[in-house]
Amino acid sequence: MTHFLSKVRDLYNTATTTTYVRLQVLAATEPVRLRALLLSAVAAVAFLFPAVADEQVAESIAGIGVVAMPLLVGESARRKVSPAGE
């Protein structure tokens, strides 16, 4: 049984690491597309769970996204999706 759990844990670790690296590459090369993907995911979750559509929850999610994106992919990606005047 422990061998099975070890394989499941290894599979999970591989999948999460691969996903993280792919998101970093996507954010570095296509930050606008990543932002659209994140907004679509939030909209889908808000459709499935109406409590997420609350204004305070949406602001919290947006705030987390604003903080997380530069940490995840660096400041250069944030500059690519920010308005030119800022």
MDTraj code that builds the backbone (N, CA, C; nanometers):
import mdtraj as md
import numpy as np

residues = "MET THR HIS PHE LEU SER LYS VAL ARG ASP LEU TYR ASN THR ALA THR THR THR THR TYR VAL ARG LEU GLN VAL LEU ALA ALA THR GLU PRO VAL ARG LEU ARG ALA LEU LEU LEU SER ALA VAL ALA ALA VAL ALA PHE LEU PHE PRO ALA VAL ALA ASP GLU GLN VAL ALA GLU SER ILE ALA GLY ILE GLY VAL VAL ALA MET PRO LEU LEU VAL GLY GLU SER ALA ARG ARG LYS VAL SER PRO ALA GLY GLU".split()
xyz = np.array([
    [0.0823, -0.1200, 0.0000],
    [0.0000, 0.0000, 0.0000],
    [0.0869, 0.1268, 0.0000],
    [0.1982, 0.1253, 0.0739],
    [0.2838, 0.2432, 0.0767],
    [0.3486, 0.2694, -0.0584],
    [0.3752, 0.1641, -0.1328],
    [0.4312, 0.1817, -0.2672],
    [0.3314, 0.2556, -0.3565],
    [0.2040, 0.2207, -0.3440],
    [0.0982, 0.2869, -0.4207],
    [0.0892, 0.4340, -0.3821],
    [0.0902, 0.4625, -0.2515],
    [0.0826, 0.6014, -0.2056],
    [0.2057, 0.6808, -0.2487],
    [0.3200, 0.6157, -0.2511],
    [0.4413, 0.6812, -0.2964],
    [0.4308, 0.7184, -0.4443],
    [0.3749, 0.6288, -0.5244],
    [0.3568, 0.6579, -0.6677],
    [0.2564, 0.7716, -0.6879],
    [0.1492, 0.7705, -0.6081],
    [0.0490, 0.8766, -0.6187],
    [0.1109, 1.0105, -0.5800],
    [0.1897, 1.0125, -0.4728],
    [0.2553, 1.1362, -0.4301],
    [0.3530, 1.1850, -0.5366],
    [0.4301, 1.0947, -0.5952],
    [0.5231, 1.1326, -0.7020],
    [0.4490, 1.1879, -0.8232],
    [0.3376, 1.1252, -0.8584],
    [0.2565, 1.1729, -0.9703],
    [0.2015, 1.3124, -0.9420],
    [0.1527, 1.3326, -0.8209],
    [0.0996, 1.4634, -0.7807],
    [0.2100, 1.5699, -0.7857],
    [0.3271, 1.5384, -0.7304],
    [0.4389, 1.6331, -0.7304],
    [0.4828, 1.6670, -0.8728],
    [0.4883, 1.5679, -0.9588],
    [0.5258, 1.5909, -1.0981],
    [0.4230, 1.6794, -1.1681],
    [0.2958, 1.6503, -1.1460],
    [0.1894, 1.7280, -1.2107],
    [0.1895, 1.8725, -1.1629],
    [0.2046, 1.8949, -1.0325],
    [0.2027, 2.0323, -0.9823],
    [0.3264, 2.1097, -1.0270],
    [0.4413, 2.0447, -1.0282],
    [0.5632, 2.1121, -1.0736],
    [0.5545, 2.1470, -1.2219],
    [0.5047, 2.0535, -1.3017],
    [0.4883, 2.0776, -1.4452],
    [0.3913, 2.1923, -1.4702],
    [0.2806, 2.1932, -1.3980],
    [0.1820, 2.2999, -1.4130],
    [0.2415, 2.4343, -1.3745],
    [0.3154, 2.4380, -1.2655],
    [0.3775, 2.5622, -1.2201],
    [0.4760, 2.6157, -1.3240],
    [0.5580, 2.5284, -1.3783],
    [0.6562, 2.5705, -1.4790],
    [0.5856, 2.6182, -1.6051],
    [0.4823, 2.5474, -1.6470],
    [0.4083, 2.5909, -1.7672],
    [0.3426, 2.7261, -1.7460],
    [0.2881, 2.7515, -1.6259],
    [0.2296, 2.8821, -1.5966],
    [0.3362, 2.9914, -1.5976],
    [0.4542, 2.9614, -1.5469],
    [0.5618, 3.0604, -1.5508],
    [0.6011, 3.0931, -1.6945],
    [0.6128, 2.9910, -1.7776],
    [0.6484, 3.0131, -1.9179],
    [0.5381, 3.0918, -1.9876],
    [0.4124, 3.0540, -1.9632],
    [0.2995, 3.1262, -2.0228],
    [0.2989, 3.2713, -1.9767],
    [0.3227, 3.2940, -1.8501],
    [0.3214, 3.4308, -1.7982],
    [0.4368, 3.5127, -1.8539],
    [0.5499, 3.4508, -1.8747],
    [0.6649, 3.5233, -1.9271],
    [0.6487, 3.5560, -2.0756],
    [0.5839, 3.4658, -2.1494],
    [0.5714, 3.4868, -2.2936],
    [0.4380, 3.5479, -2.3335],
    [0.3331, 3.5161, -2.2613],
    [0.1981, 3.5632, -2.2950],
    [0.1255, 3.6133, -2.1700],
    [0.1704, 3.7212, -2.1065],
    [0.1059, 3.7653, -1.9825],
    [-0.0387, 3.8097, -2.0008],
    [-0.0706, 3.8658, -2.1153],
    [-0.2085, 3.9092, -2.1394],
    [-0.2999, 3.7879, -2.1493],
    [-0.2535, 3.6849, -2.2160],
    [-0.3318, 3.5624, -2.2276],
    [-0.3511, 3.4961, -2.0910],
    [-0.2472, 3.4994, -2.0066],
    [-0.2580, 3.4424, -1.8722],
    [-0.3591, 3.5202, -1.7897],
    [-0.3559, 3.6518, -1.7998],
    [-0.4522, 3.7333, -1.7254],
    [-0.5943, 3.7028, -1.7703],
    [-0.6146, 3.6868, -1.9004],
    [-0.7472, 3.6511, -1.9508],
    [-0.7887, 3.5128, -1.9009],
    [-0.6943, 3.4203, -1.8964],
    [-0.7230, 3.2864, -1.8455],
    [-0.7630, 3.2911, -1.6990],
    [-0.6916, 3.3700, -1.6186],
    [-0.7256, 3.3817, -1.4774],
    [-0.8627, 3.4466, -1.4570],
    [-0.8919, 3.5503, -1.5352],
    [-1.0228, 3.6149, -1.5237],
    [-1.1349, 3.5205, -1.5655],
    [-1.1111, 3.4394, -1.6677],
    [-1.2104, 3.3415, -1.7104],
    [-1.2330, 3.2363, -1.6022],
    [-1.1254, 3.1945, -1.5384],
    [-1.1385, 3.0963, -1.4307],
    [-1.2186, 3.1538, -1.3145],
    [-1.1934, 3.2788, -1.2790],
    [-1.2700, 3.3431, -1.1709],
    [-1.4162, 3.3565, -1.2106],
    [-1.4428, 3.3917, -1.3363],
    [-1.5822, 3.4028, -1.3824],
    [-1.6521, 3.2677, -1.3784],
    [-1.5822, 3.1613, -1.4164],
    [-1.6413, 3.0274, -1.4120],
    [-1.6707, 2.9855, -1.2689],
    [-1.5798, 3.0150, -1.1780],
    [-1.6024, 2.9819, -1.0368],
    [-1.7190, 3.0640, -0.9819],
    [-1.7284, 3.1910, -1.0220],
    [-1.8390, 3.2753, -0.9768],
    [-1.9722, 3.2242, -1.0293],
    [-1.9720, 3.1665, -1.1489],
    [-2.0945, 3.1095, -1.2040],
    [-2.1351, 2.9843, -1.1263],
    [-2.0371, 2.9007, -1.0941],
    [-2.0662, 2.7762, -1.0223],
    [-2.0964, 2.8010, -0.8751],
    [-2.0288, 2.8980, -0.8161],
    [-2.0480, 2.9311, -0.6747],
    [-2.0829, 3.0792, -0.6644],
    [-2.2122, 3.1125, -0.6607],
    [-2.2530, 3.2537, -0.6634],
    [-2.1959, 3.3387, -0.5500],
    [-2.1543, 3.2778, -0.4396],
    [-2.0973, 3.3559, -0.3303],
    [-1.9680, 3.4256, -0.3732],
    [-1.8983, 3.3708, -0.4712],
    [-1.7745, 3.4321, -0.5204],
    [-1.8052, 3.5605, -0.5963],
    [-1.9274, 3.5723, -0.6483],
    [-1.9646, 3.6904, -0.7256],
    [-1.9857, 3.8132, -0.6370],
    [-1.9804, 3.7955, -0.5059],
    [-1.9918, 3.9077, -0.4130],
    [-1.8786, 4.0073, -0.4399],
    [-1.9100, 4.1350, -0.4296],
    [-1.8124, 4.2391, -0.4632],
    [-1.6863, 4.2310, -0.3775],
    [-1.7004, 4.2053, -0.2483],
    [-1.5836, 4.1990, -0.1607],
    [-1.4947, 4.0802, -0.1946],
    [-1.5559, 3.9673, -0.2277],
    [-1.4787, 3.8487, -0.2641],
    [-1.4044, 3.8730, -0.3947],
    [-1.4716, 3.9346, -0.4912],
    [-1.4074, 3.9635, -0.6199],
    [-1.2891, 4.0586, -0.6017],
    [-1.3044, 4.1585, -0.5151],
    [-1.1945, 4.2506, -0.4889],
    [-1.0771, 4.1790, -0.4224],
    [-1.1070, 4.0867, -0.3340],
    [-1.0005, 4.0103, -0.2680],
    [-0.9254, 3.9246, -0.3688],
    [-0.9996, 3.8586, -0.4568],
    [-0.9358, 3.7750, -0.5589],
    [-0.8501, 3.8605, -0.6510],
    [-0.9004, 3.9768, -0.6912],
    [-0.8229, 4.0660, -0.7774],
    [-0.6977, 4.1154, -0.7059],
    [-0.7113, 4.1464, -0.5779],
    [-0.5954, 4.1914, -0.5001],
    [-0.4896, 4.0844, -0.4885],
    [-0.5317, 3.9615, -0.4674],
    [-0.4372, 3.8501, -0.4606],
    [-0.3683, 3.8324, -0.5952],
    [-0.4443, 3.8445, -0.7031],
    [-0.3861, 3.8322, -0.8367],
    [-0.2832, 3.9402, -0.8654],
    [-0.3111, 4.0626, -0.8217],
    [-0.2184, 4.1739, -0.8436],
    [-0.0874, 4.1489, -0.7690],
    [-0.0971, 4.0908, -0.6506],
    [0.0231, 4.0629, -0.5726],
    [0.0946, 3.9387, -0.6246],
    [0.0179, 3.8359, -0.6613],
    [0.0770, 3.7068, -0.6973],
    [0.1451, 3.7079, -0.8336],
    [0.0913, 3.7802, -0.9302],
    [0.1492, 3.7751, -1.0645],
    [0.2941, 3.8233, -1.0687],
    [0.3266, 3.9405, -1.0094],
    [0.4678, 3.9801, -1.0107],
    [0.5570, 3.8828, -0.9333],
    [0.5045, 3.8263, -0.8251],
    [0.5842, 3.7297, -0.7496],
    [0.6069, 3.6025, -0.8301],
    [0.5051, 3.5617, -0.9047],
    [0.5143, 3.4388, -0.9813],
    [0.6064, 3.4536, -1.1018],
    [0.5928, 3.5609, -1.1751],
    [0.6647, 3.5719, -1.3021],
    [0.7566, 3.6918, -1.3136],
    [0.7596, 3.7756, -1.2145],
    [0.8503, 3.8884, -1.2187],
    [0.7826, 4.0173, -1.2621],
    [0.8512, 4.1236, -1.2367],
    [0.7973, 4.2573, -1.2632],
    [0.7812, 4.2853, -1.4111],
    [0.8636, 4.2267, -1.4965],
    [0.8566, 4.2561, -1.6398],
    [0.7239, 4.2118, -1.6990],
    [0.6676, 4.1006, -1.6505],
    [0.5383, 4.0546, -1.7009],
    [0.4273, 4.1501, -1.6589],
    [0.4372, 4.2053, -1.5380],
    [0.3355, 4.2996, -1.4926],
    [0.3376, 4.4245, -1.5795],
    [0.4560, 4.4697, -1.6170],
    [0.4654, 4.5886, -1.7021],
    [0.4028, 4.5654, -1.8385],
    [0.4066, 4.4426, -1.8881],
    [0.3499, 4.4124, -2.0197],
    [0.1980, 4.4223, -2.0201],
    [0.1327, 4.3986, -1.9065],
    [-0.0128, 4.3998, -1.9033],
    [-0.0683, 4.5264, -1.8394],
    [0.0169, 4.6120, -1.7869],
    [-0.0272, 4.7378, -1.7262],
    [-0.0437, 4.8438, -1.8339],
    [-0.1309, 4.9412, -1.8083],
    [-0.1454, 5.0519, -1.9043],
    [-0.0127, 5.1239, -1.9244],
    [0.0068, 5.1799, -2.0420],
    [0.1337, 5.2405, -2.0789],
    [0.1669, 5.3626, -1.9923],
    [0.0655, 5.4319, -1.9441],
    [0.0883, 5.5535, -1.8669],
    [0.1381, 5.5285, -1.7263],
    [0.1271, 5.4062, -1.6769],
    [0.1663, 5.3804, -1.5383],
    [0.3086, 5.3357, -1.5266],
])
top = md.Topology()
chain = top.add_chain()
for i, resn in enumerate(residues, 1):
    res = top.add_residue(resn, chain, resSeq=i)
    for name in ("N", "CA", "C"):
        top.add_atom(name, md.element.get_by_symbol(name[0]), res)
traj = md.Trajectory(xyz[None], top)
